């Protein structure tokens, strides 16, 4: 592992770069970013070693594409156009079906592995990069059979060295399931934040009364709209379905309150308490 190129040096790409530096001190890590300030910051922070351009990708062993998903649709084919035959490229966005379709017929489709590391924080930019972000986290890989076996091995060795668990899934299933466990969570946080801000015009009141429950629930509302708007656009159909179900459950809860049916409210919450067992089971597997 010699030359690593990170396109889009934010939380995911930057964190991968930091871990790769730890694992492979001899590796040279280059950054490509259309935001010159981000690029300079990433170099100053030691996230990447130097700046590069698309013309340099012919020298790459690994290319990590970690840009908003709408930009990835444009960039990934261009990356595949210029890489060498032994280069492995992976893109880490939260939607997989559109990107897989975009490169389905590319002559170098075999050099691409479709991934989604389910890890992150609400922060963005080079300063958000942290070591150990992927330890114990799940990495979803789609259409692995379309990647050349030797390059699959290179990518999987890296993912495992970063501490990730591997799950295989088709792109459609990925986008359906991630709408529930990630995309809906972000919408809920954004809309909870909006509801409170719209109602409480005196911001100091919010800060005085906001406890840890509110803070943890609304944390995702600090996420980047530039990243999340394209995700909602690309996964619109699946997200709308999950919202229908979520809104239905909220409406039902509201009706129970209106009817003062507190036994039913208790039963509803009690039935959802089993999520503790599910989450505990997930943590044990990790």
C-alpha positions as CSV (number, residue, x, y, z in Angstrom):
1,X,0.0,0.0,0.0
2,X,1.8,3.1,-1.2
3,X,-0.4,5.8,-2.7
4,X,-3.8,6.6,-1.2
5,X,-5.9,9.3,-2.7
6,X,-8.9,10.8,-0.7
7,X,-11.4,12.7,-2.7
8,X,-13.4,14.8,-0.2
9,X,-11.6,15.2,3.1
10,X,-14.3,15.3,5.7
11,X,-15.3,13.0,8.6
12,X,-15.3,9.7,6.7
13,X,-12.5,10.2,4.2
14,X,-10.3,12.0,6.8
15,X,-10.9,9.4,9.5
16,X,-9.9,6.7,7.1
17,X,-6.8,8.6,6.2
18,X,-5.8,8.9,9.8
19,X,-6.2,5.2,10.5
20,X,-4.4,4.2,7.3
21,X,-1.5,6.4,8.4
22,X,-1.4,4.5,11.7
23,X,-1.5,1.1,10.0
24,X,0.8,2.0,7.2
25,X,3.2,4.8,8.1
26,X,5.0,4.3,4.8
27,X,1.9,5.2,2.8
28,X,1.6,8.5,1.1
29,X,-1.8,10.0,1.4
30,X,-3.0,12.7,-1.0
31,X,-6.1,14.9,-0.8
32,X,-8.3,16.1,-3.6
33,X,-11.0,18.6,-2.6
34,X,-12.7,21.5,-4.5
35,X,-12.7,23.5,-1.2
36,X,-9.1,24.9,-1.0
37,X,-9.6,25.9,2.6
38,X,-10.5,22.3,3.5
39,X,-7.5,21.0,1.6
40,X,-5.1,23.4,3.4
41,X,-6.7,22.5,6.7
42,X,-6.4,18.8,6.1
43,X,-2.7,19.2,5.3
44,X,-2.1,21.4,8.3
45,X,-3.8,18.9,10.6
46,X,-1.8,16.0,9.1
47,X,-4.9,14.2,7.8
48,X,-3.3,14.1,4.4
49,X,0.3,14.6,3.3
50,X,-0.1,16.7,0.1
51,X,-2.6,18.0,-2.4
52,X,-3.3,16.2,-5.7
53,X,-5.4,16.4,-8.8
54,X,-7.5,14.0,-10.8
55,X,-4.6,13.6,-13.3
56,X,-2.5,12.1,-10.5
57,X,-5.0,9.2,-9.9
58,X,-3.1,7.0,-12.4
59,X,-0.6,6.5,-9.7
60,X,-3.1,5.4,-7.0
61,X,-3.3,2.1,-5.2
62,X,-6.4,3.1,-3.4
63,X,-9.0,5.9,-4.1
64,X,-11.5,6.8,-1.4
65,X,-14.4,8.8,-2.8
66,X,-16.1,10.5,0.2
67,X,-18.1,13.4,-1.2
68,X,-21.9,14.1,-1.1
69,X,-23.8,11.5,-2.9
70,X,-24.9,13.8,-5.8
71,X,-21.3,14.8,-6.4
72,X,-20.3,11.1,-6.3
73,X,-22.5,10.3,-9.2
74,X,-20.5,12.8,-11.3
75,X,-17.0,12.1,-9.9
76,X,-16.9,8.3,-9.7
77,X,-17.1,7.7,-13.5
78,X,-14.3,10.3,-14.0
79,X,-12.2,8.5,-11.4
80,X,-12.6,5.2,-13.1
81,X,-11.7,6.8,-16.4
82,X,-8.2,7.7,-15.2
83,X,-7.1,5.0,-12.7
84,X,-4.7,2.1,-13.5
85,X,-5.8,-1.5,-13.8
86,X,-4.6,-2.4,-10.3
87,X,-6.3,0.5,-8.5
88,X,-9.2,-0.2,-6.1
89,X,-11.8,2.6,-5.8
90,X,-14.5,2.8,-3.1
91,X,-17.2,5.3,-2.5
92,X,-18.7,5.6,1.0
93,X,-22.0,7.3,0.6
94,X,-25.3,6.6,2.4
95,X,-27.2,5.6,-0.8
96,X,-25.9,2.8,-3.0
97,X,-28.5,2.0,-5.8
98,X,-28.0,5.3,-7.8
99,X,-24.2,5.1,-7.6
100,X,-24.1,1.4,-8.6
101,X,-26.4,2.2,-11.6
102,X,-24.2,5.1,-12.6
103,X,-21.2,2.9,-13.1
104,X,-22.9,-0.4,-14.0
105,X,-21.6,-0.4,-17.6
106,X,-18.3,1.4,-17.0
107,X,-15.3,-0.5,-18.5
108,X,-13.6,-0.4,-15.2
109,X,-16.6,-1.3,-13.0
110,X,-14.4,-4.3,-11.8
111,X,-12.1,-1.7,-10.1
112,X,-14.9,-0.3,-7.9
113,X,-16.3,-1.7,-4.7
114,X,-19.6,-0.2,-3.4
115,X,-19.4,0.4,0.4
116,X,-21.2,2.2,3.2
117,X,-19.3,2.3,6.5
118,X,-22.0,3.0,9.1
119,X,-20.0,5.2,11.3
120,X,-19.9,8.9,11.9
121,X,-20.7,11.9,14.1
122,X,-22.7,15.1,13.4
123,X,-19.6,17.0,12.6
124,X,-18.1,17.7,9.1
125,X,-14.9,18.9,7.5
126,X,-11.3,17.9,8.0
127,X,-11.3,18.8,11.7
128,X,-14.0,16.2,12.2
129,X,-11.7,13.4,11.3
130,X,-10.8,11.1,14.2
131,X,-8.8,8.0,14.7
132,X,-10.6,4.7,15.5
133,X,-13.9,5.9,14.0
134,X,-14.6,2.5,12.3
135,X,-13.6,0.2,15.1
136,X,-16.5,-2.3,15.6
137,X,-18.7,-0.6,13.0
138,X,-20.5,-2.3,10.2
139,X,-19.5,-1.7,6.6
140,X,-22.1,-2.6,4.0
141,X,-20.8,-3.9,0.7
142,X,-23.0,-4.1,-2.3
143,X,-22.5,-6.1,-5.6
144,X,-19.2,-7.5,-4.4
145,X,-19.3,-10.0,-7.2
146,X,-18.8,-7.2,-9.7
147,X,-15.4,-6.3,-8.3
148,X,-12.3,-8.2,-9.4
149,X,-11.5,-10.8,-6.7
150,X,-7.9,-9.7,-6.2
151,X,-9.0,-6.1,-5.7
152,X,-11.9,-7.3,-3.4
153,X,-9.2,-8.8,-1.2
154,X,-7.2,-5.6,-1.0
155,X,-10.3,-3.7,0.0
156,X,-11.5,-6.2,2.5
157,X,-8.1,-6.5,4.1
158,X,-8.1,-2.8,4.7
159,X,-11.7,-2.7,6.0
160,X,-10.9,-5.5,8.5
161,X,-7.7,-3.7,9.6
162,X,-9.7,-0.6,10.3
163,X,-11.8,-2.8,12.6
164,X,-15.0,-3.0,10.5
165,X,-17.5,-5.8,10.4
166,X,-18.5,-6.7,6.8
167,X,-22.1,-7.3,5.7
168,X,-23.1,-8.0,2.1
169,X,-26.3,-6.6,0.7
170,X,-27.9,-5.7,-2.6
171,X,-28.2,-2.0,-3.3
172,X,-32.0,-1.9,-3.2
173,X,-32.1,-3.6,0.1
174,X,-29.4,-1.3,1.5
175,X,-31.3,1.8,0.5
176,X,-34.6,0.5,1.9
177,X,-33.1,-0.5,5.3
178,X,-30.9,2.5,5.7
179,X,-34.0,4.8,5.2
180,X,-35.3,3.4,8.5
181,X,-32.2,3.4,10.7
182,X,-30.4,6.4,9.4
183,X,-32.3,8.7,7.1
184,X,-35.5,8.8,9.2
185,X,-33.4,9.5,12.3
186,X,-31.9,12.5,10.7
187,X,-35.2,13.8,9.5
188,X,-36.7,13.3,13.0
189,X,-33.8,15.3,14.5
190,X,-34.0,18.1,12.0
191,X,-37.8,18.4,12.5
192,X,-37.7,18.2,16.3
193,X,-35.1,21.0,16.2
194,X,-37.4,23.1,13.8
195,X,-40.4,22.5,16.1
196,X,-38.6,23.8,19.2
197,X,-36.9,26.7,17.4
198,X,-40.2,27.8,15.8
199,X,-42.0,27.7,19.1
200,X,-39.3,29.1,21.4
201,X,-38.3,32.4,19.9
202,X,-36.2,33.2,22.9
203,X,-33.2,30.9,22.4
204,X,-31.9,31.3,25.9
205,X,-35.1,29.5,27.2
206,X,-34.2,26.5,25.0
207,X,-30.6,26.3,26.3
208,X,-31.7,26.7,30.0
209,X,-34.3,23.9,29.8
210,X,-32.6,21.5,27.3
211,X,-31.5,18.4,29.2
212,X,-29.4,15.5,28.0
213,X,-32.5,13.8,26.5
214,X,-33.2,16.7,24.1
215,X,-29.6,17.2,23.3
216,X,-29.0,13.5,22.4
217,X,-32.3,13.4,20.4
218,X,-31.6,16.5,18.4
219,X,-27.8,16.0,18.0
220,X,-28.2,14.8,14.4
221,X,-29.8,18.2,13.5
222,X,-26.2,19.6,13.5
223,X,-25.4,17.4,10.5
224,X,-24.5,19.0,7.2
225,X,-27.5,20.0,5.0
226,X,-25.1,19.9,2.0
227,X,-24.6,16.2,2.6
228,X,-28.1,15.2,3.6
229,X,-30.3,17.0,1.0
230,X,-28.8,14.9,-1.8
231,X,-29.2,11.7,0.3
232,X,-32.9,12.5,0.7
233,X,-33.2,13.2,-3.0
234,X,-31.6,10.0,-4.1
235,X,-33.5,7.8,-1.6
236,X,-36.8,9.8,-1.9
237,X,-39.1,6.8,-2.5
238,X,-37.8,4.8,0.4
239,X,-37.7,7.8,2.8
240,X,-41.3,8.8,1.9
241,X,-42.4,5.2,2.8
242,X,-40.7,5.3,6.2
243,X,-42.1,8.8,6.8
244,X,-45.6,7.5,6.1
245,X,-45.2,4.8,8.8
246,X,-43.5,7.2,11.2
247,X,-46.2,9.9,10.8
248,X,-48.9,7.2,11.3
249,X,-47.3,6.1,14.6
250,X,-47.1,9.7,15.7
251,X,-50.8,10.3,14.8
252,X,-51.8,7.2,16.7
253,X,-49.9,8.4,19.8
254,X,-51.6,11.8,19.5
255,X,-55.0,10.1,19.3
256,X,-54.4,8.1,22.4
257,X,-53.5,11.2,24.3
258,X,-56.6,13.0,23.0
259,X,-58.7,10.0,24.2
260,X,-56.7,10.0,27.5
261,X,-56.0,6.3,27.0
262,X,-52.9,6.0,29.1
263,X,-53.1,2.3,29.4
264,X,-52.7,2.1,25.7
265,X,-49.9,4.6,25.8
266,X,-48.1,2.5,28.4
267,X,-48.5,-0.6,26.3
268,X,-47.2,1.2,23.2
269,X,-44.0,2.3,25.1
270,X,-43.6,-1.0,26.8
271,X,-43.7,-2.8,23.4
272,X,-41.0,-0.6,22.1
273,X,-38.8,-1.1,25.2
274,X,-37.6,-4.4,23.6
275,X,-35.4,-2.2,21.3
276,X,-33.0,-2.3,24.3
277,X,-32.5,-6.1,23.7
278,X,-32.1,-5.6,20.0
279,X,-29.4,-2.9,20.5
280,X,-27.7,-4.9,23.2
281,X,-27.6,-7.8,20.8
282,X,-26.0,-5.6,18.2
283,X,-23.4,-4.4,20.6
284,X,-22.5,-8.0,21.6
285,X,-22.1,-9.0,17.9
286,X,-19.7,-6.0,17.5
